[in-house]
Amino acid sequence: MSNQAIWGGMSQAELDAAYNNMAAFSDSATRLAEWTIRSAALRAQQTGELDLPYGPLPKNRFDVFRCGRQAAPLVVFIHGGWWQRNSKEVFSCLASGPMALGFDVAMLGYTLAPEATLPQIVAEISAGLDAVAAHQLTIGRPTQCILTGWSAGGHLTAMAMDHPAVRVGVPISGVFDLEPIRLSYINDKLGLAASEVEAVSPIHRAMPDKPLTLVYGCRELPELQRQSADFAAAKQLDVLALEGHDHFSILEEIAAPEGAIARLLAGA
């Protein structure tokens, strides 16, 4: 493989490694397996509002987990996996933290690449938010939400900030400039064209006048930290950098009610 720099002074191998979270953190697969087990237990306890459709495709579905409080505020979470892996079912356990603090939580699924392009996925998230708000309205619950998401879901959170159902945004470990993504191994399945990069990069879009706080771990890969820092500087956004956390461990800060991200949501 050539050592020629292709982006940011990095060769192809260096750029690929800069965004390979699964390879960088040896316990990543274990954490995903543990979350899947914890999520299955939560789903078994709350079966009333699972896999509600918002579109015609198999993954056009959302779940709602209720805290038991009437008129509870709503958090909507979008999962990660570089837009091509994972599912909402893996991350249901993350609802536990906000639920303990009096929030209802919706988990939003979406079609994965290569079955869907990134612009199509962005459109699906908008349609999903439409459906979540409509569902809330039919049962007399708040229709506006705090929108949060992790990794690719952090990107999708930032892209959806102009949706009328979104009141506050909290992207976690997100990416906001898609050009290095287009040039990396991630694009093998994502298929992002050069002509699409600007339209799907939050750093190149006008952000609406809504609260938006970026969260990342101080043990994340440097490129992930840079993505949040550059986006925050470009758009004058608040940042919460969590000491001791990597790309995966950071999610325990939303799963636990005393976690920093759960507390951030509670104060939004």
N, C-alpha and C positions, 0 to 999 in steps of 0.2 A: 504493500500500500504506500502511496506517495506521502512524503513528509511536507508537501507543499501546503502552505497556509490557505485555508478556504474561508475562514471567518474568525474575526477577533484574534488573529495571530495563531490560531489553532489548526493543526492538520486534521484530516478526516477522522483519524483514530482518536485524537485528543478531543475533538468536538463530540464524537459519539460517547466517549467516556464521561464527558462533562454533563451529559443529560441521562446517563444510565443509572438511575436510582436503585434499581433492583440489584445491579452488580456492586454498587458502592456500599450497600448496607447488608451485611451477611444475614441478619435476622429478618429481612423483609418478608420472605416467604412464610416464615413462622408466624409473624404478626398477622399476615393476611389470613392464614389458616385459623388462628385464634379468634380474629374478628368474625370470621364466618361462623364458628361455633357459638360465640356469644350472640351473634345476630339471629341465628336460628332459634335460640332460646327466647329472645325477645319477641320474635315473630310468632312463636307458638303461644305466647301469652296474650298477644293483641292481634286477633285475626280478622277484625271487622272491616278494615279499610285497606286491604292489600291488593296490589296489582290492578288498580283502577285505571282504565284506559284513557289516553288523551290523543291517540292517533291510531292509524291502521296497522302499524308494524309491531312485531312481537315485543320489542323493548320500549314501546311507547306506553309506559305504565308508571304509576306512582303509588307509594304507600303513605299512609298517615298513621302516626302513633300518637295517641291521646294521653295527656297527663291526668285527665279527670277533672280539670278545672274548667268551669263554664267560661266561655269567651276568652279562652287562653290565647295569648299571642302566638304567632306561627313562625317557626324556623323552617326553611327549605334547604336541603343539603343536596349537592351534586357530587357524585363520586369521581375519582380520578382513575388513571391507568393509561395515560397518553392517548386518550380518545379511542383506544383499541382493545382495552382489557377491562376486566372486573364488571361488577354489576351493583345495583342498589342493594341487593340482598346481602352482599358481603359487609356492608357498612351500616346496617340497621342498628347495631349496638351503639353507634355514636349518638343515637337519639336519647340514650339514658341520661346523659348530663343535662341537656336542656329540659327534658321532661321533669327531672327532679327539681328544677328551678321554676316550674310552672308554665312551660312552653309545650304546645303541640309541635310535632316535627313531621314534615313530609320529606320522603326520600324520592328523588326524581331519577328515573332511568332514561336511557337514550340509546339509539342505534350506534353500534361501534363501527369504526373503520376496519376494513375497506368497504363494508356494506354501505356506509354513508360517508360523504365528504364532510370536511369540517364546516363549510357553510350550511350544509344540511343539518348537522348536529346543532349548530347555533340556532337554527330555525326551530328544531325540535324542542330545545329548552324553552324558547318563547311560547310555543304551543303548550308545553307542559305547564308553564306558569299560568297561562290562560285557564287551563283545565283545573288546576289546583284552586285558583281564585273562585272559579265558578262553583266548584264543589263546596268550598267553604261558605259561599253565599247561600247555597240551597239549604244548609243546615244552620244558618244564622251565626256563623263564626267569622272572625276577622279575615278580610280578603287580602290585606297587605302583609308582607312577610319581611323577615330578615333573611337574606339569601347568603348562603355560604357554600363553599365547595373546596375540595382539596386537589392540588396538582392540576391536571387537566380541568377538573371541576372548578379550581380557582380561576383559570382562564375563562371558563364559561360563565362564572359568576360576574366577572368584570364585563363581559360582553352583554350581559342581560341587565345591566344597571338602569337602562332606559325603559325597562318594562314597567308599566303602571302599577303592577302588583308588588314591586320591589320598593321597600322603604329604606333599607340599610343593606350594605354589602360587606362581607367579610371573606375575601379570598384567602385561602390557606396554601402556602407553598406553590403559588401559581406561576404561570409564564405569561408574559404580556407583550413580548416582541417575538413574533413567530418566524422571523427570518432564520435564526440559527436552528430552529426546529425543522424548517424546510430543508436545510442543508445536512441534517443529521440522519442517522439510521431510522429515526422515528417516522420519517416521511416515506419509508418503503411501503408501509401500509396506509399511512394517512393520505398520501397522494396530493399534497398541497402544492398548487401551482404558484409560480412567482407572482403572477398577476393577482392572486388572491390574498397575498400576505398582508398587505396594508389594511384591507377591509376586515380581516379577522384578528388584527393585533390591537388590543386595547390601548397600547401606548400611542397609536396613531389615530385614535378616535377621540372625539369630544366626550368627556364624562359629564353626566347630568349633575345637578347641584343636590346630591344626596350624600349622606355619610358613607364613606368607604375606607375601611381600615385593612391594611395588608398585614398578614401574619406569616412569619417564616421562622425556622429553627436556625440557631447559630452554628449547628453542626451539619447543616445541609451542604450539598455540593456548592462550590463557589458560584457557579453559573446561576443556580436557583436563587441564591441570596442576591446576586446582582440584578436578576430580573425584577425582584420586588423593589430593590433600592432605586433602580433607574426609573421604574414606573412611578414610584412615590415622588421622586424628585421632579419628574416631568409634569405630574398632575397635582403636586402639592398635597399629597395624601398622608394620612396618619399611618404609622408602622408600629407593629408589636413584634419585636425580635425576641424569641424565647431561648434563653441560655440552656445548653445541655440537650437540646432536641435536634433530631435529624428529620429526614423527610417522612419517616414512618412513625417514630415515637411521638411526634407532635400531636397526632390525633388523639392520644390519651388525654390531652388537655381540653378536648371537647366532650369526650366520653364520660369524664368524671365531673360531677356538679361543682367541685372545688377547683377544677382546672381553669387555667388562665383564659382559654378561649370560651369556655362555657360562661365564665364570669363576664367576659367582654360582650357576649351576646345578651346576657341578662341586663347589662347596663345600656344597651343600644336603644 
